[in-house]
């Protein structure tokens, strides 16, 4: 039951102001995209949709997107599912370290993932040349292919499946498994007949999230597909907009809507599948299930760490090796080792320093603004709910669920001409900032909502009866108690925004480059050594920030840090 706190006028004013701002930032771009995609010269028309869908390039890119995202999702399910079952249900050691390492690929930008893996394979691989295993010159790069794109999409989004499935597995009551054991179920039969059915909802949710995220991934298909002439919908939009500019906004709006429709179709299919598969689990079990592997524990642990080495350590080693040679393709040894690429990229190229500054300011600004908006907004939505706030609560996840390229096109359409003025935000850093706010709004709002839901309203009621105003209660009671969750959300927003490419790839202009854009452009222009140096620096920042979150996790509320139990 909602509690009336703060007086009608102050509460309604705060709700209206915050809700209006939140809707403008998050939902208005999506509405504008929809209007553009179904508008013709005489008003509503499906002619633009039919015209774009009739093009062979559209159908080809659509199939490529579905194929690479689908195969990538299968790989994510296999890897993430195996890690989730073993980490959540068995007695393997060093679980925290395993989970931390598994989370790093998700936090690394996809263009860096693609760049690192291209350094592992192919005839120009510095790592392979150094150890004498490089294929002969002229051999094809195996990753410049549909399967190569799909494999890297699968690795990139393994953590999504792992996190959602592990949460579901930890809700399975041990009593259910013990009852099955008493009835004679053992080994694989126990897993197949009891554990797997109970984990289907969370596994399906993780699968849907991985598919939608892979569908909108730009960095990996751009780095691997464009050189091979293999276009997905996000890269097709990028190529059309980069080549023809704003004259093709209606066409790219339809392409963006097409991505959104496919993504939402995947989510709806997932919900239909789960409709009859609710088992009534009641949250985290007091005593999580833990199966003893006995003599198999050491081989299983070695296998898991071997996977971590293959998907994380090996590509980062290859990336670091490439950053330390004078030219791409030269083997690394004591005679060829060089910091020239680092010096050139980080100290002589003004665009790199500018991109570091832009990414840092954009990520920090987005985190701070979202924290300032989300704390009072979440309080008002919880304490004074109405139809508008409930509707917004249902739709606020949409800008994050839709592929980033869709949101970028939506922001271009909305802000290319500001209403009632001759001003435009297109080509300025502000349009990237607003897109980040819309993209990561739910990343900040959801942890704050969860923290507020656990607070006893009696504390606020007591302060109100003592004469404390609404502002004072928010400042002295709500803010201190929700600050840990808000801080954790802010760090996650910073981590994801700092390395973002999918949105900024379509919104940047000269002077507003972000790190993701710089890395992509350096590699695209053949400056692989400098691209590798910048990438290693970015990965170092990511790992340091994740390590800081890990060290601070003991002081944060349980469940706030996603890779913590």
Helices and strands as residue ranges (DSSP letters): H 8-26, H 28-37, E 39-40, E 43-44, H 47-53, H 56-89, H 95-107, H 110-120, H 126-131, H 146-156, H 158-169, H 174-182, H 187-190, I 191-195, H 196-215, H 219-225, G 226-228, H 233-244, G 245-248, H 249-274, G 294-296, H 297-308, I 309-313, H 314-323, H 340-343, I 344-348, H 350-383, H 387-395, H 398-401, H 404-415, H 429-453, H 458-465, H 470-473, I 474-478, H 479-498, H 504-507, H 515-524, H 528-552, G 553-555
